[in-house]
């Protein structure tokens, strides 16, 4: 079962978004390909929980992004994305 929660990026700092994803045990999908991966790596190096980040560039078309996400999620075991930072396109 996939559940989605959308937040306005300008109301939360990257650290807060990653912490919220960790509290709710959710992989984070983000268009922030510049800073979010860096903060995710910092969180991992600090020994904090990080359920995973998938960075999708805003320039990527929706259909290929969805196809890559279906491939990625469908081919992943439960918990396999924990402590990972992945970039689309695959």
C-alpha positions as CSV (number, residue, x, y, z in Angstrom):
1,X,0.0,0.0,0.0
2,X,1.4,3.4,-1.0
3,X,0.4,6.4,1.0
4,X,1.2,9.9,-0.1
5,X,1.5,13.1,2.0
6,X,2.3,16.3,0.3
7,X,3.9,19.3,2.0
8,X,4.6,22.8,0.7
9,X,8.4,23.0,0.4
10,X,8.7,26.6,1.4
11,X,7.2,26.0,4.9
12,X,9.7,23.3,6.0
13,X,13.5,23.1,6.1
14,X,15.1,20.1,4.5
15,X,16.1,18.8,7.9
16,X,12.5,18.9,9.1
17,X,11.2,17.2,6.0
18,X,13.7,14.3,6.4
19,X,12.8,14.1,10.1
20,X,9.1,13.9,9.3
21,X,9.7,11.2,6.7
22,X,11.7,9.2,9.3
23,X,9.0,9.6,12.0
24,X,6.4,8.3,9.6
25,X,8.8,5.7,8.0
26,X,8.2,7.1,4.5
27,X,10.6,7.2,1.5
28,X,10.8,10.8,0.5
29,X,10.2,11.8,-3.2
30,X,11.7,15.2,-3.9
31,X,12.4,17.6,-6.8
32,X,15.1,19.1,-4.7
33,X,18.0,17.4,-6.4
34,X,20.5,20.1,-5.2
35,X,20.3,20.1,-1.4
36,X,18.0,17.3,-0.2
37,X,20.5,14.5,-1.0
38,X,23.2,16.3,0.9
39,X,21.0,16.7,3.9
40,X,20.0,13.0,3.6
41,X,23.7,12.0,3.6
42,X,24.3,14.3,6.6
43,X,21.4,12.6,8.5
44,X,22.9,9.1,7.8
45,X,26.4,10.2,8.9
46,X,24.9,11.5,12.1
47,X,23.4,8.0,12.8
48,X,19.8,9.2,12.4
49,X,17.0,7.1,10.8
50,X,16.7,7.8,7.1
51,X,14.0,5.7,5.2
52,X,15.3,6.8,1.8
53,X,15.2,9.6,-0.7
54,X,14.3,9.5,-4.4
55,X,15.4,12.7,-6.2
56,X,13.4,13.4,-9.4
57,X,14.5,16.4,-11.5
58,X,11.7,18.8,-12.3
59,X,12.7,18.6,-16.0
60,X,11.8,14.9,-16.1
61,X,8.6,14.1,-17.8
62,X,5.8,12.7,-15.6
63,X,5.3,9.4,-17.5
64,X,9.0,8.3,-17.5
65,X,9.2,9.4,-13.8
66,X,6.2,7.2,-12.9
67,X,7.5,4.3,-15.0
68,X,10.9,4.6,-13.1
69,X,9.1,4.8,-9.8
70,X,7.0,1.7,-10.6
71,X,10.1,-0.2,-11.6
72,X,12.1,0.9,-8.6
73,X,9.3,0.3,-6.0
74,X,8.1,-2.9,-7.6
75,X,11.6,-4.3,-7.7
76,X,12.5,-3.4,-4.1
77,X,12.0,-5.5,-1.1
78,X,10.4,-4.0,2.0
79,X,13.0,-1.8,3.7
80,X,15.5,-2.0,0.9
81,X,15.5,1.8,0.3
82,X,16.4,2.6,3.9
83,X,19.6,4.7,4.0
84,X,19.6,5.1,0.3
85,X,19.6,8.2,-2.0
86,X,18.5,7.4,-5.5
87,X,18.3,9.7,-8.5
88,X,15.9,9.4,-11.4
89,X,16.1,8.7,-14.3
90,X,17.3,5.2,-13.5
